[in-house]
């Protein structure tokens, strides 16, 4: 917890214990929330792997989109030379 956090209810996200069992079903927690239920811890672990993979795919797609936009901006003609008259 940061020194600036004065609310005692604020708890930092802890990566060490992402899996938990509740009422006989398994779940895993992420910063985005909790995912489940799964019938076993092993299924929850596979679910976490799928979740992480999907996040990586989204991040990669966003990075590629940003790169395409940057390339498109670089390829645009310079508007300051459109009105230049060459004799």
N, C-alpha and C positions, 0 to 999 in steps of 0.2 A: 504494500500500500504506500502510495506517495505521501510525503509529509503534508501536502496541500489538501489531501482528502480528509475532511473532518467528519463526514457521515460514517458512523460505525457500521452501517449496513452495506457499504460498498466493499465488495470482495473482488480481488484480482482474479482473472482467469488463470486457472492452473492446468497445465498440459499433462501433468503427471498421472492423473486419475480420471481419464476420460470415460471409462466404462463403469456402469453401475447396474445393479439388479434391483428391480422393484416389482413386487407382486409376481415373482417368478419369471419376469420378462427382462431382457437386457436392453440397455440403451447406451448411446454414447453422446457426449456433449461436445459442442463446438462453440466458438464465439457467437455463432448465429443462433444457437439454441440447442435443443436436444432432439436426437433422431432415434426412432425405434417405434414400436417394440420389436425385438428379435427373440427367437426361441432359445438361443445360446450365446455365450460370450463370443465364440468363434464366428457366429453369424454377424454379431455386432462389429467385430473386428473387420470382417469382409465388407460390411456396410460402410465403415469408416474409410476403408481403402477406396471404395467406389466414390464416396463423397469427396475425398481429397483429389482423386483423379478428375472428377468433374470440375472442381474448382481450378485445377491446373489447366484444364482445357479452356475454361472461360478466360483465365488470365492470359493464356497464349493467344486466344482469338482477339482479345482486346488490344494486346500489344501489336498484333499484326494489323489491326484496323488503324491504330495510331500511326504505324509505320507507312501504310498505304496513303493515309491522309497527308503525311509529311512529304512523301514523294510526289503526290499530286500537286501540292503547293509549290514545290521546287520546279515543276515542269510548266507551271503557268507562265505565259509571256509577261514580260515586264510592261505594265500599263503606261509607264512613262515614255516608252519609245513608240507607241502606236501612232502618235501624231507627227512623228519625225518624217520630214520630206527629204528624200534623197534625189538630187538632180543628176 
